[in-house]
Amino acid sequence: MAAQNSAGIQTLLDAEREAQKIVQKAREYRTKRVKDARSEAQKEIEDYRKQKDEEFQSFEKEHTSGNKAAEEQAEKDIQAQLDEIKKIGQKTGPKVVDDLVKAVMDVHPEVPTRAV
């Protein structure tokens, strides 16, 4: 009977070891699936990010072309105004300088009317 009990205990121990192996394999499988799911999710996130970035680039390109045209027009307008100011400066510059020099050099002191 002792041999029979010993054989039964051994059978139970073997079954327990087998169950632990099955549980260990299930844990490893679950861990592997979690890692795979994370990597798949990361890949999907990267793909989505890339797609949205491309959409943004095309949107930006589409809408900034009008801004570039406006910037170029504004630059032309500013350059035309600067050229006009330079022409006026060249035309009237010597007269302004002469008037300033004359005002500084020809001093006419006058007594204020309140001081009298």
Backbone as CSV, one residue per row, in Angstrom:
resi,resn,N_x,N_y,N_z,CA_x,CA_y,CA_z,C_x,C_y,C_z
1,MET,0.807,-1.177,0.000,0.000,0.000,0.000,0.865,1.261,0.000
2,ALA,1.961,1.190,0.656,2.878,2.313,0.678,3.387,2.600,-0.722
3,ALA,3.616,1.517,-1.485,4.080,1.687,-2.855,2.974,2.320,-3.692
4,GLN,1.754,1.922,-3.406,0.622,2.465,-4.143,0.452,3.955,-3.802
5,ASN,0.559,4.308,-2.503,0.486,5.715,-2.092,1.627,6.517,-2.698
6,SER,2.810,5.900,-2.689,3.979,6.564,-3.248,3.780,6.792,-4.744
7,ALA,3.211,5.820,-5.430,2.954,5.964,-6.866,1.885,7.022,-7.107
8,GLY,0.872,7.088,-6.256,-0.180,8.109,-6.398,0.370,9.502,-6.154
9,ILE,1.234,9.611,-5.130,1.851,10.909,-4.832,2.748,11.324,-5.994
10,GLN,3.484,10.368,-6.514,4.372,10.660,-7.646,3.551,11.108,-8.859
11,THR,2.421,10.473,-9.082,1.539,10.848,-10.188,1.012,12.261,-9.989
12,LEU,0.639,12.597,-8.768,0.169,13.953,-8.475,1.278,14.980,-8.664
13,LEU,2.474,14.651,-8.215,3.616,15.559,-8.402,3.906,15.761,-9.882
14,ASP,3.850,14.670,-10.643,4.072,14.781,-12.085,2.994,15.655,-12.732
15,ALA,1.761,15.481,-12.308,0.658,16.276,-12.849,0.832,17.745,-12.474
16,GLU,1.301,17.991,-11.256,1.521,19.371,-10.817,2.642,20.026,-11.637
17,ARG,3.726,19.274,-11.870,4.829,19.798,-12.692,4.341,20.087,-14.110
18,GLU,3.543,19.207,-14.633,2.997,19.400,-15.982,2.096,20.644,-16.020
19,ALA,1.277,20.827,-14.970,0.410,22.002,-14.897,1.241,23.282,-14.800
20,GLN,2.341,23.244,-14.037,3.211,24.421,-13.930,3.842,24.754,-15.283
21,LYS,4.224,23.713,-16.030,4.788,23.943,-17.368,3.755,24.603,-18.276
22,ILE,2.517,24.105,-18.191,1.445,24.671,-19.029,1.193,26.126,-18.645
23,VAL,1.146,26.396,-17.340,0.934,27.774,-16.866,2.082,28.659,-17.312
24,GLN,3.316,28.180,-17.211,4.485,28.955,-17.625,4.424,29.276,-19.118
25,LYS,4.061,28.271,-19.918,3.935,28.504,-21.363,2.846,29.529,-21.658
26,ALA,1.735,29.451,-20.912,0.649,30.413,-21.108,1.117,31.820,-20.749
27,ARG,1.884,31.948,-19.671,2.419,33.274,-19.286,3.363,33.811,-20.350
28,GLU,4.238,32.939,-20.847,5.174,33.368,-21.895,4.419,33.790,-23.146
29,TYR,3.393,33.020,-23.500,2.592,33.359,-24.679,1.899,34.708,-24.487
30,ARG,1.321,34.908,-23.294,0.645,36.168,-23.007,1.625,37.339,-23.065
31,THR,2.812,37.167,-22.477,3.825,38.217,-22.508,4.224,38.532,-23.949
32,LYS,4.398,37.473,-24.744,4.761,37.669,-26.150,3.658,38.420,-26.889
33,ARG,2.410,38.038,-26.644,1.284,38.714,-27.307,1.190,40.178,-26.895
34,VAL,1.460,40.481,-25.627,1.424,41.875,-25.166,2.516,42.677,-25.871
35,LYS,3.706,42.099,-25.970,4.794,42.796,-26.676,4.448,43.005,-28.143
36,ASP,3.890,41.959,-28.766,3.486,42.077,-30.170,2.417,43.152,-30.341
37,ALA,1.452,43.176,-29.434,0.381,44.176,-29.511,0.953,45.578,-29.357
38,ARG,1.914,45.740,-28.447,2.534,47.062,-28.275,3.269,47.484,-29.529
39,SER,4.037,46.568,-30.100,4.790,46.927,-31.307,3.838,47.223,-32.469
40,GLU,2.750,46.462,-32.589,1.755,46.737,-33.637,1.096,48.105,-33.412
41,ALA,0.777,48.392,-32.170,0.166,49.690,-31.870,1.139,50.814,-32.176
42,GLN,2.401,50.629,-31.833,3.406,51.660,-32.119,3.542,51.867,-33.627
43,LYS,3.517,50.767,-34.379,3.601,50.872,-35.838,2.387,51.618,-36.390
44,GLU,1.207,51.301,-35.882,0.003,51.998,-36.335,0.072,53.482,-35.992
45,ILE,0.588,53.787,-34.814,0.732,55.197,-34.416,1.689,55.915,-35.364
46,GLU,2.812,55.280,-35.674,3.783,55.896,-36.591,3.180,56.087,-37.984
47,ASP,2.444,55.092,-38.460,1.799,55.214,-39.772,0.788,56.359,-39.774
48,TYR,-0.005,56.438,-38.715,-1.007,57.500,-38.604,-0.333,58.863,-38.528
49,ARG,0.738,58.950,-37.750,1.475,60.208,-37.628,2.055,60.627,-38.979
50,LYS,2.604,59.655,-39.704,3.180,59.944,-41.017,2.090,60.435,-41.977
51,GLN,0.932,59.768,-41.944,-0.180,60.160,-42.809,-0.631,61.583,-42.501
52,LYS,-0.810,61.898,-41.218,-1.255,63.238,-40.833,-0.198,64.285,-41.160
53,ASP,1.075,63.924,-41.033,2.140,64.856,-41.375,2.117,65.158,-42.874
54,GLU,1.897,64.128,-43.691,1.803,64.342,-45.131,0.595,65.217,-45.472
55,GLU,-0.532,64.967,-44.800,-1.717,65.804,-45.024,-1.427,67.248,-44.639
56,PHE,-0.735,67.444,-43.534,-0.404,68.794,-43.100,0.537,69.475,-44.091
57,GLN,1.531,68.721,-44.583,2.472,69.297,-45.547,1.738,69.725,-46.819
58,SER,0.826,68.897,-47.312,0.091,69.265,-48.523,-0.826,70.454,-48.252
59,PHE,-1.469,70.480,-47.080,-2.327,71.607,-46.712,-1.505,72.886,-46.625
60,GLU,-0.355,72.787,-45.992,0.510,73.960,-45.838,1.001,74.453,-47.193
61,LYS,1.398,73.508,-48.051,1.884,73.890,-49.378,0.773,74.573,-50.171
62,GLU,-0.438,74.036,-50.066,-1.579,74.585,-50.795,-1.911,76.002,-50.325
63,HIS,-1.847,76.221,-49.008,-2.269,77.504,-48.473,-1.154,78.532,-48.371
64,THR,0.094,78.120,-48.400,1.167,79.104,-48.329,1.522,79.649,-49.697
65,SER,1.085,78.996,-50.771,1.385,79.527,-52.101,0.719,80.881,-52.280
66,GLY,-0.467,81.064,-51.765,-1.143,82.367,-51.824,-0.419,83.396,-50.987
67,ASN,0.105,82.963,-49.840,0.859,83.877,-48.986,2.150,84.322,-49.655
68,LYS,2.791,83.419,-50.381,4.033,83.786,-51.056,3.761,84.832,-52.122
69,ALA,2.674,84.668,-52.835,2.324,85.654,-53.853,2.045,87.008,-53.200
70,ALA,1.349,87.001,-52.076,1.067,88.241,-51.358,2.355,88.855,-50.825
71,GLU,3.264,88.014,-50.327,4.551,88.520,-49.835,5.356,89.154,-50.961
72,GLU,5.362,88.503,-52.118,6.102,89.050,-53.258,5.499,90.380,-53.697
73,GLN,4.185,90.469,-53.727,3.532,91.717,-54.098,3.842,92.810,-53.091
74,ALA,3.783,92.475,-51.807,4.100,93.451,-50.765,5.548,93.910,-50.881
75,GLU,6.450,92.978,-51.185,7.862,93.335,-51.351,8.044,94.292,-52.522
76,LYS,7.319,94.045,-53.619,7.392,94.945,-54.777,6.869,96.337,-54.409
77,ASP,5.735,96.372,-53.685,5.174,97.660,-53.276,6.137,98.431,-52.376
78,ILE,6.734,97.732,-51.438,7.679,98.382,-50.520,8.880,98.901,-51.288
79,GLN,9.388,98.096,-52.220,10.543,98.527,-53.004,10.191,99.760,-53.836
80,ALA,8.985,99.798,-54.399,8.560,100.966,-55.181,8.481,102.198,-54.288
81,GLN,7.944,102.055,-53.072,7.868,103.190,-52.150,9.258,103.656,-51.737
82,LEU,10.159,102.713,-51.496,11.532,103.099,-51.132,12.216,103.836,-52.279
83,ASP,12.015,103.367,-53.497,12.596,104.051,-54.658,12.050,105.469,-54.780
84,GLU,10.749,105.618,-54.547,10.128,106.949,-54.611,10.711,107.869,-53.538
85,ILE,10.885,107.348,-52.334,11.458,108.147,-51.243,12.896,108.551,-51.578
86,LYS,13.651,107.633,-52.169,15.037,107.948,-52.547,15.075,109.041,-53.615
87,LYS,14.168,108.947,-54.589,14.120,109.975,-55.639,13.807,111.343,-55.044
88,ILE,12.817,111.369,-54.137,12.455,112.631,-53.497,13.632,113.153,-52.678
89,GLY,14.334,112.248,-51.983,15.494,112.637,-51.188,16.603,113.193,-52.055
90,GLN,16.857,112.602,-53.205,17.891,113.093,-54.106,17.494,114.435,-54.714
91,LYS,16.218,114.579,-54.947,15.711,115.795,-55.579,15.742,116.979,-54.608
92,THR,15.247,116.762,-53.397,15.127,117.871,-52.444,16.181,117.842,-51.346
93,GLY,17.043,116.836,-51.334,18.056,116.714,-50.295,18.973,117.913,-50.180
94,PRO,19.571,118.382,-51.281,20.478,119.539,-51.173,19.771,120.798,-50.650
95,LYS,18.539,121.017,-51.053,17.804,122.197,-50.587,17.551,122.093,-49.076
96,VAL,17.200,120.897,-48.594,16.947,120.702,-47.162,18.225,120.943,-46.380
97,VAL,19.344,120.436,-46.890,20.630,120.635,-46.197,20.968,122.119,-46.163
98,ASP,20.796,122.801,-47.284,21.078,124.245,-47.318,20.192,125.003,-46.336
99,ASP,18.912,124.643,-46.285,17.995,125.311,-45.351,18.405,125.057,-43.905
100,LEU,18.818,123.873,-43.584,19.263,123.556,-42.222,20.533,124.339,-41.866
101,VAL,21.491,124.339,-42.794,22.735,125.082,-42.536,22.435,126.569,-42.370
102,LYS,21.572,127.100,-43.211,21.206,128.516,-43.130,20.521,128.823,-41.798
103,ALA,19.631,127.938,-41.349,18.928,128.160,-40.089,19.892,128.123,-38.905
104,VAL,20.898,127.296,-38.978,21.855,127.186,-37.874,22.837,128.353,-37.902
105,MET,23.260,128.747,-39.081,24.297,129.780,-39.199,23.729,131.198,-39.090
106,ASP,22.558,131.414,-39.599,21.976,132.763,-39.565,21.038,132.868,-38.369
107,VAL,21.604,133.288,-37.249,20.831,133.404,-36.027,20.335,134.826,-35.884
108,HIS,19.066,134.992,-35.613,18.470,136.312,-35.386,17.855,136.295,-33.998
109,PRO,18.625,136.676,-32.996,18.048,136.659,-31.643,16.989,137.734,-31.483
110,GLU,15.918,137.383,-30.844,14.830,138.306,-30.571,14.454,138.188,-29.115
111,VAL,14.092,139.278,-28.545,13.657,139.293,-27.159,12.204,138.852,-27.121
112,PRO,11.898,137.921,-26.247,10.500,137.492,-26.146,9.608,138.644,-25.722
113,THR,8.400,138.678,-26.194,7.491,139.767,-25.880,7.057,139.733,-24.423
114,ARG,7.054,138.667,-23.765,6.652,138.586,-22.356,7.717,139.147,-21.439
115,ALA,8.978,139.052,-21.868,10.068,139.507,-21.006,10.089,141.031,-20.928
116,VAL,9.491,141.716,-21.846,9.530,143.183,-21.865,8.555,143.792,-20.931
